[in-house]
């Protein structure tokens, strides 16, 4: 068991990276909205914010199992965001360069979330005395 002790979510590197994704996606979505395609940009922003917000909310829960549920939702939001980025590129709402810059950031956060979920589900280590 990971034994998350409801520490400050800001101490989690996955949250820091997720927060950076939110800021980058917000800038990307703002450019899309200026081109009258706000729906895709809005969906991208909502998905990105959901990743970071679920980390924050889950970290405030009382157990690893509860935290894990929120991490799973964040993983789903990361997958959703990656899809929205591809749609935006296919619709020429963002450039391929923007897709190439943003997509790996999202994939990295998703991988980190998967690792966190595994730690939360791991059995407790026996403590040597």
C-alpha positions in Angstrom: 0.0 0.0 0.0 1.3 3.5 -0.9 -0.1 4.9 2.3 -0.9 8.3 1.1 -1.2 10.5 4.2 -3.2 13.3 2.7 -0.1 15.4 2.1 -0.1 18.6 0.1 -1.0 17.7 -3.5 1.5 20.3 -4.6 4.2 17.9 -3.5 3.2 15.4 -6.1 5.3 15.6 -9.3 2.3 14.3 -11.3 0.2 17.2 -10.1 2.9 19.7 -11.0 3.1 18.3 -14.5 -0.7 18.1 -14.8 -0.9 21.7 -13.8 1.6 22.7 -16.4 -0.5 20.8 -19.0 -3.5 22.8 -17.9 -1.7 26.1 -18.5 -0.4 25.0 -21.9 -3.8 23.7 -23.0 -5.5 26.8 -21.8 -3.2 28.9 -24.1 -3.8 26.5 -27.0 -7.6 26.5 -26.4 -7.6 30.3 -26.3 -6.1 30.4 -29.8 -8.7 28.0 -31.0 -11.5 30.0 -29.5 -10.3 33.2 -31.3 -10.9 31.2 -34.5 -14.6 30.6 -33.6 -14.1 27.0 -32.8 -14.6 27.3 -29.1 -16.3 24.0 -28.5 -13.1 21.9 -29.2 -11.0 24.3 -27.2 -13.5 24.3 -24.3 -13.5 20.5 -24.3 -9.7 20.4 -24.2 -9.6 22.9 -21.3 -12.2 20.9 -19.4 -10.4 17.6 -19.8 -7.0 19.1 -18.9 -8.5 20.7 -15.7 -10.2 17.5 -14.8 -6.8 15.7 -14.7 -5.3 18.1 -12.2 -8.6 18.6 -10.2 -9.0 14.9 -9.7 -5.5 14.6 -8.4 -6.3 17.4 -5.9 -9.6 16.0 -4.9 -8.4 12.4 -4.6 -5.4 13.4 -2.5 -7.8 14.8 0.1 -9.6 11.5 0.5 -8.9 9.3 3.5 -7.7 6.2 1.9 -5.5 5.0 -0.9 -8.5 3.2 -2.4 -10.5 6.4 -2.6 -7.5 8.3 -4.0 -7.1 5.6 -6.6 -10.6 6.1 -7.9 -9.9 9.7 -8.6 -6.5 8.8 -10.2 -8.5 6.5 -12.5 -10.8 9.4 -13.5 -7.7 11.6 -14.2 -6.3 8.8 -16.4 -9.5 8.8 -18.4 -9.4 12.6 -18.7 -5.8 12.4 -20.0 -6.9 10.0 -22.7 -9.8 12.3 -23.5 -7.5 15.3 -23.8 -5.1 13.4 -26.1 -8.1 12.6 -28.4 -9.2 16.3 -28.4 -5.7 17.3 -29.4 -5.8 14.9 -32.4 -9.2 16.2 -33.4 -8.1 19.8 -33.2 -5.1 18.9 -35.4 -7.2 17.0 -37.9 -9.6 19.9 -38.2 -6.6 22.3 -38.6 -7.5 24.1 -35.5 -4.0 23.6 -34.2 -0.8 23.0 -36.1 1.0 19.7 -36.2 3.8 21.4 -34.3 1.3 22.2 -31.5 0.1 18.6 -31.4 3.7 17.4 -31.3 4.4 19.7 -28.4 1.3 19.1 -26.3 0.6 15.4 -26.9 3.8 14.0 -25.3 3.1 16.1 -22.2 -0.3 14.5 -21.8 1.0 11.0 -22.4 3.7 11.6 -19.8 1.1 12.7 -17.2 -1.0 9.7 -18.0 2.0 7.3 -17.5 2.7 9.0 -14.2 -0.9 8.6 -13.1 -0.8 4.9 -14.1 2.3 4.5 -11.9 0.7 6.3 -9.0 -2.4 4.1 -9.3 -0.1 1.0 -9.2 1.6 2.4 -6.0 -1.8 3.0 -4.4 -2.9 -0.5 -5.1 0.3 -2.2 -4.0 0.3 -4.3 -0.9 2.0 -2.7 2.1 5.7 -3.5 2.5 6.6 -5.3 5.6 8.7 -3.1 7.9 12.0 -4.5 9.1 12.6 -4.3 12.8 
